[in-house]
């Protein structure tokens, strides 16, 4: 998946942070929020889709617009990554 701050991690984190809002994120929203070029975002989203971490669906009001959400598996993986990162951070603070 890559280290924290990498493109796939950034995408998962933005989707996770947005998951309790009622409006799903579009491909354009993800590119804007992560600072990742839309074409690069699309490539990473396809990879995350293959890993069953995200789901894509067409906007019923505008077929050109695609909404992206975390799958239950994607939520679980993101929460585990955040937990692991928290443990690493806590450990590094104790050793300094």
SULFEN-V766292 format. One record per residue. N is the residue number from 0. SS is DSSP state (~ for helix, > for strand, _ for the rest). OMEGA is omega in whole degrees, -180 to 180 (* if undefined). Layout:
BEGIN
n=N ss=SS omega=OMEGA
n=N ss=SS omega=OMEGA
END
This chain:
BEGIN
n=0 ss=_ omega=-179
n=1 ss=_ omega=-178
n=2 ss=_ omega=174
n=3 ss=_ omega=-177
n=4 ss=_ omega=177
n=5 ss=_ omega=-176
n=6 ss=~ omega=-178
n=7 ss=~ omega=179
n=8 ss=~ omega=180
n=9 ss=~ omega=180
n=10 ss=~ omega=179
n=11 ss=~ omega=-179
n=12 ss=~ omega=179
n=13 ss=~ omega=178
n=14 ss=~ omega=179
n=15 ss=~ omega=-180
n=16 ss=~ omega=-179
n=17 ss=~ omega=-170
n=18 ss=_ omega=180
n=19 ss=_ omega=173
n=20 ss=_ omega=-177
n=21 ss=_ omega=-177
n=22 ss=_ omega=178
n=23 ss=_ omega=179
n=24 ss=> omega=174
n=25 ss=> omega=176
n=26 ss=~ omega=179
n=27 ss=~ omega=177
n=28 ss=~ omega=-178
n=29 ss=~ omega=179
n=30 ss=~ omega=-179
n=31 ss=~ omega=-177
n=32 ss=~ omega=-177
n=33 ss=~ omega=-176
n=34 ss=_ omega=180
n=35 ss=_ omega=-179
n=36 ss=_ omega=-178
n=37 ss=~ omega=-179
n=38 ss=~ omega=177
n=39 ss=~ omega=178
n=40 ss=~ omega=-179
n=41 ss=~ omega=178
n=42 ss=~ omega=179
n=43 ss=~ omega=178
n=44 ss=~ omega=177
n=45 ss=~ omega=178
n=46 ss=~ omega=179
n=47 ss=~ omega=176
n=48 ss=~ omega=179
n=49 ss=~ omega=179
n=50 ss=_ omega=-179
n=51 ss=_ omega=178
n=52 ss=_ omega=179
n=53 ss=> omega=175
n=54 ss=> omega=177
n=55 ss=> omega=175
n=56 ss=> omega=179
n=57 ss=> omega=174
n=58 ss=> omega=-179
n=59 ss=_ omega=-180
n=60 ss=_ omega=-178
n=61 ss=> omega=-175
n=62 ss=> omega=180
n=63 ss=> omega=-176
n=64 ss=> omega=180
n=65 ss=> omega=175
n=66 ss=> omega=-179
n=67 ss=> omega=177
n=68 ss=> omega=172
n=69 ss=> omega=170
n=70 ss=_ omega=174
n=71 ss=~ omega=178
n=72 ss=~ omega=178
n=73 ss=~ omega=177
n=74 ss=~ omega=180
n=75 ss=~ omega=-180
n=76 ss=~ omega=-180
n=77 ss=~ omega=178
n=78 ss=~ omega=178
n=79 ss=~ omega=178
n=80 ss=~ omega=179
n=81 ss=~ omega=178
n=82 ss=~ omega=179
n=83 ss=~ omega=179
n=84 ss=~ omega=177
n=85 ss=~ omega=178
n=86 ss=~ omega=179
n=87 ss=~ omega=180
n=88 ss=~ omega=180
n=89 ss=~ omega=179
n=90 ss=~ omega=-179
n=91 ss=~ omega=178
n=92 ss=~ omega=-180
n=93 ss=~ omega=-176
n=94 ss=_ omega=-179
n=95 ss=_ omega=*
END
